[in-house]
Amino acid sequence: MRASTEIPGPPPANSIGGAYQLMKAVRADLLGLVLSAFEEYGDIFQLRVLGRRQVLVRSPELIRQVLVTEAKCFEKGADYTSRRKGLAKFGGMGLLSSNGALWKQQRKLVAPALHAKRVAAYADAMVRAADEAMEPWTEGDVVAMDDAMMHAALHIVGRTMFHEEVGASADVIGEATHALHGMLEANNSAWTLLPAWFPTPQRMREDRAVRRIDEVVYRLIRARRPTEDGPVEDTGDLAALLLGAEYEGGGRMTDEQARDEIVTMFIAGHETAANTLGWAWVELAREPEVAAKLHAELDRVLMGRSPTADDYHALDYTRAFIKETLRRWPPAFTFLRTCVADTQIGDFQIEKGMDVSLVPYATHRDPRFFEDPERFDPERFLGERGDAMDRYAWIPFGGGPRVCVGNAFALMETTLVLARIASRYRLELVEGQDVVPVPGVTLRPSGPLRMRVSRR
């Protein structure tokens, strides 16, 4: 069948005024806009803005084509690779931003450090961060759970990366993440129409955050590895593994490349986990029947003690709860690829230079792939129902060659933190809150997420 170039979609916004109006609509309700467009145009549609065409897809079949069968035709685009307004401004050419030979080389070097067997060694750090989050709580306290989970996730990634507590250094990474959120929000505003050299307050915040990141991370690298070819103490943490790892042909990462991989892990590792946990507490508070099943499993498996790496595999319902949270509220609610060679997706021709966005948020809410998708139901990930699920219908970590290298780490971290806290406390949403999704770097719950704690 001959591919068509006439991809459906709304009228083009090829004037400054039209582009500005679209930006306003995106800022007002990006998620609603995208869901409505899929309902109107089907599994694939295009947006045309100032001469550029962006294609959005939601069905597992089309997603599989982009990520697997036609993967050679797609690379990370400017949202990732641009050092002016993409993730690379903060994370450089780490795994999330790089393409081609550099990505393949780095993936081979980094993946072993995040293998599931390695990740099990970090379980104690994950549980300790949960304990520290609970330490100041007393019966009836109202706590900001989004902040508590963000700090816990920062401490987890800090300790697993550098073995010891990195203290204020982790706060610098947190500050950088806030600046990154601001940059992406500015990219959907009229500010982005200004020339790149114009010093807006947001751009100055970004530059300051990058300078502080460099000071902290280079200092940590050089403390662990004074010279690139010198010895590295094997302390069992991620930094030791990365700094001491050698390429197949010999040699190690430069300090600059090590910096990029470490910063990428910091930003991606804590932001996604914290927001997943924030949503988990919201769902646990909203769904008393689900909460009762989760608490019953925790009582049966843990019997009042702290969870371990071995318990992770026994906590079937708790893991399914996290997976259902990731279905409803995927941190990477959309991710972008740029077409680098003409190809065909479904019945449509995709031309070199076009951007293609995969939208897990829409895929995960499609009743063709998930029965009663607005219902929070962890059991859809258990038994035969879980086995029958299309691999590319649930894609919080992407798929294909570029599937998230930290997925095993993320699932263990969020499961163990949830298990540890939920085994000791119930958390209720304070009345009067309207918790809604806020799309930014990740899909976070609107905050502050005020919750009242009570002992179980």
Order of alpha helices (4+ residues) and beta strands (2+ residues): alpha-beta-beta-alpha-beta-alpha-alpha-alpha-alpha-alpha-beta-alpha-alpha-alpha-alpha-alpha-alpha-alpha-alpha-beta-beta-beta-beta-alpha-alpha-alpha-beta-beta-beta-beta
